Amino acid sequence: MIQKTIRQQFSDSTIIAIAHRITSVVKSDVVLVLNNGLIEEYDSPTTLLENKSSSFSQLVAEYSMRSNSGHSIAE
């Protein structure tokens, strides 16, 4: 609910979110992945998910495997 409200109320704004849950960022316009303080990836979630070797794609795959929800991450 909070994420939905932020997306609606700040749709014309740049939002920088530090997320510890992958589901918090999967609907973002752009994702920046840091590794040891350095930029590792920067692109749309869709583009990063298409590349199965990307760190973001691997994080989503790991989350999906560990999740007991049985729902797609994009829902």
C-alpha positions in Angstrom: 0.0 0.0 0.0 2.8 2.4 0.8 4.6 1.6 -2.4 1.4 2.1 -4.5 0.8 5.5 -2.8 4.4 6.6 -3.4 4.1 5.6 -7.1 0.8 7.5 -7.5 1.6 10.6 -5.5 5.1 11.1 -6.9 4.6 9.8 -10.4 6.3 12.9 -11.9 9.2 12.8 -9.4 12.5 11.0 -9.2 12.5 8.7 -6.2 15.6 7.1 -4.8 14.7 4.0 -2.8 17.1 1.8 -0.9 15.3 -1.5 -0.8 16.0 -4.7 1.0 13.1 -6.5 -0.6 13.3 -7.2 -4.3 9.5 -6.7 -4.7 10.0 -3.1 -3.7 11.9 -2.2 -6.8 10.7 -4.6 -9.5 8.0 -2.1 -10.7 10.5 0.8 -10.8 11.4 2.6 -14.1 15.1 2.0 -13.5 17.1 -0.1 -11.1 20.7 0.6 -9.9 22.5 -2.4 -8.5 25.5 -1.6 -6.3 28.2 -4.2 -5.4 30.8 -3.2 -2.8 29.8 0.5 -3.3 30.3 0.3 -7.1 27.7 0.5 -9.8 27.3 -3.0 -11.2 24.1 -2.6 -13.2 21.8 0.3 -14.3 18.8 -0.4 -16.5 15.1 -1.0 -16.5 13.9 -4.0 -14.5 12.6 -5.6 -17.6 16.0 -5.3 -19.4 17.9 -6.6 -16.4 15.5 -9.6 -16.0 15.9 -10.5 -19.7 19.6 -11.0 -19.0 19.7 -14.2 -16.9 23.4 -13.5 -16.0 22.6 -10.1 -14.5 22.9 -9.7 -10.7 19.3 -8.3 -10.6 17.9 -11.3 -12.5 19.8 -13.6 -10.2 18.4 -11.8 -7.1 14.9 -12.1 -8.5 15.4 -15.8 -9.3 16.7 -16.5 -5.8 13.9 -14.6 -4.2 11.3 -16.5 -6.3 12.8 -19.8 -5.3 12.8 -18.9 -1.6 9.4 -17.3 -1.6 6.5 -19.5 -0.4 3.9 -17.2 -1.9 3.8 -19.0 -5.2 3.1 -15.7 -6.9 5.0 -14.1 -9.7 7.3 -11.3 -8.6 5.7 -8.9 -11.1 2.2 -9.2 -9.6 
